[in-house]
Amino acid sequence: MVSWVRGKCVGKGSFGSVNLAFNKQTGAVFAVKTASEANQVQALDNEIKILSSLSSPYIVKFLGDDVSFESSRACRNLHMEYLPGGTVADLASSTRRFADVNEETVRSFTYCIVSALKFRVQRLAPQSGEPVLPRGSPLWMAPEVIKREYQGPESDVWSLGCTIIEMITGKPAWEDHGADSLSRIGFSNELPELPRQLSVVGQDFLKKCLKREPSQRWSCDQLLEHPFLASVSPDLLGNELSPRCVLDWLYSDFEEDIDVTERGTSSSFESIEVSARNRIGKLVGSEGVNWETRDGWVEVRRRCGHSERGEEEELAATSSVCSYDSVWISEEGCIEREVCNSIGSELHVDGPNRSISCGICRYGVVCTGGEGGGCCHYGSQKVELSVEGRGLLVLFIHVNVRVYPAVFSVQLSSCSLQGVELLF
Ligand SMILES: Nc1ncnc2c1ncn2[C@@H]1O[C@H](COP(=O)(O)OP(=O)(O)OP(=O)(O)O)[C@@H](O)[C@H]1O
């Protein structure tokens, strides 16, 4: 059974809350959706069944499920890929105004939703002849769903139209007046108001989604060809990778709600911090770094400039485990070995003959060397640093919320590393 730690809450839905989590064995970060009330558990079971049968780049990846016992209650958990980008509402709150969520962002989100809907249509075709029980959130439901006549891919296209309006305005397409709203959506001839701030092409796209008659709505294939989406560039699609290990995170993401995770046992992030500190401490010896004690460390790159092609490929594969694949170190300089395995924060480690310390800087790099210290100039993309002395150099690289810790063994008595370039 996977043993994991619950981190902070990242969202709540109508039948469960979603938290960050990490796997204690592998350090992998994931999202966990949890329900404990009977009716919520039933809905989550259904979601687990559906999600586990789907595999598409546009649908969040299913990673597993389990039951945990927390605060004397049983919790049903769905483990899934963590999506770090946040919602459009998060984007809007970071800029404080929905009006600042630009149309390109809406187009790229819409492209992903339509692609996911298209995949869903191929995999989960509606079964004809079955009685229609409305599913979904009422204000986003299509007229035919409210009338209980039909629910199919066309109904999703209507809901997409409502969602786009919400992305642009920050408000649902229909005001919520309970049963009155439902009768307006289902039984009038009204259509939601189109946002004035949307371009003409965007408004045309919405009109293709918001036809009261389902057969007149465009299909997902047609929508993907519409000028609103046809020019979405792959660069707009948020190519950000899901974080793969705890090294990608700040402490605070796991500080708030460290909880019972394995049946009957509890875990604390503190013990992991202490263990990281001890591990770094073991490396610090009078002769520089003692690599014999590298138990629990993951090598991500070997001696620079000497790799055969095959070796490079092998290292690239290893490095991806620790999210190091995007860090490139200049071949100039004298890095003997570069390893990583720690958790970003402030560290001070006393070894037999030296001590090292390092701090963190949210948007750059702070480091110190062994004897003689070190200095560095930092920026969000490029790093230059020089080190004097022989010893251990610890680097914590912070780019937005990600932390990339690295430990270098510096072999020459004086060296200068230049052009350490981070490619994100
Ligand atoms: N895999 C994930 N990665 C990151 N955040 C997530 C993930 N899944 C959900 N969330 C966050 O948690 C919130 C609640 O998600 P959840 O799936 O429970 O509900 P929902 O689908 O948004 O709403 P409802 O269940 O009411 O239809 C989301 O709005 C999102 O902010």
The ligand as a Tripos MOL2 file, in Angstrom:
@<TRIPOS>MOLECULE
LIG
   31    33     1     0     0
SMALL
NO_CHARGES

@<TRIPOS>ATOM
      1 N1         -5.6350   17.3440   -9.7600 N.pl3     1 LIG1
      2 C1         -5.7470   18.5530   -9.2120 C.ar      1 LIG1
      3 N2         -4.6620   19.3480   -9.1110 N.ar      1 LIG1
      4 C2         -4.7660   20.5860   -8.5510 C.ar      1 LIG1
      5 N3         -5.9070   21.1200   -8.0650 N.ar      1 LIG1
      6 C3         -7.0190   20.3680   -8.1530 C.ar      1 LIG1
      7 C4         -7.0010   19.0620   -8.7200 C.ar      1 LIG1
      8 N4         -8.2580   18.5640   -8.6730 N.ar      1 LIG1
      9 C5         -9.0100   19.5200   -8.1030 C.ar      1 LIG1
     10 N5         -8.2810   20.5980   -7.7820 N.ar      1 LIG1
     11 C6         -8.7600   21.8380   -7.1310 C.3       1 LIG1
     12 O1         -9.7780   21.4750   -6.2190 O.3       1 LIG1
     13 C7        -11.0150   22.1090   -6.5670 C.3       1 LIG1
     14 C8        -12.1480   21.1400   -6.2890 C.3       1 LIG1
     15 O2        -12.0520   20.0860   -7.1960 O.3       1 LIG1
     16 P1        -13.2120   19.0030   -7.3170 P.3       1 LIG1
     17 O3        -12.8490   18.0660   -8.4080 O.co2     1 LIG1
     18 O4        -13.4860   18.4350   -5.9580 O.co2     1 LIG1
     19 O5        -14.4980   19.8370   -7.6300 O.3       1 LIG1
     20 P2        -14.9900   20.5440   -8.9620 P.3       1 LIG1
     21 O6        -14.9870   19.5550  -10.0670 O.co2     1 LIG1
     22 O7        -14.2170   21.8150   -9.1250 O.co2     1 LIG1
     23 O8        -16.4470   20.9280   -8.5450 O.3       1 LIG1
     24 P3        -17.7490   19.9830   -8.3940 P.3       1 LIG1
     25 O9        -17.3140   18.6940   -7.7770 O.co2     1 LIG1
     26 O10       -18.5780   20.7980   -7.4790 O.co2     1 LIG1
     27 O11       -18.2980   19.8560   -9.7630 O.co2     1 LIG1
     28 C9        -10.8690   22.4770   -8.0390 C.3       1 LIG1
     29 O12       -11.6630   23.5740   -8.3520 O.3       1 LIG1
     30 C10        -9.3940   22.7890   -8.1350 C.3       1 LIG1
     31 O13        -9.1570   24.1060   -7.6870 O.3       1 LIG1
@<TRIPOS>BOND
     1     1     2 1
     2     2     3 ar
     3     2     7 ar
     4     3     4 ar
     5     4     5 ar
     6     5     6 ar
     7     6     7 ar
     8     6    10 ar
     9     7     8 ar
    10     8     9 ar
    11     9    10 ar
    12    10    11 1
    13    11    12 1
    14    11    30 1
    15    12    13 1
    16    13    14 1
    17    13    28 1
    18    14    15 1
    19    15    16 1
    20    16    17 2
    21    16    18 1
    22    16    19 1
    23    19    20 1
    24    20    21 2
    25    20    22 1
    26    20    23 1
    27    23    24 1
    28    24    25 2
    29    24    26 1
    30    24    27 1
    31    28    29 1
    32    28    30 1
    33    30    31 1
@<TRIPOS>SUBSTRUCTURE
     1 LIG1         1 GROUP 0 **** ****
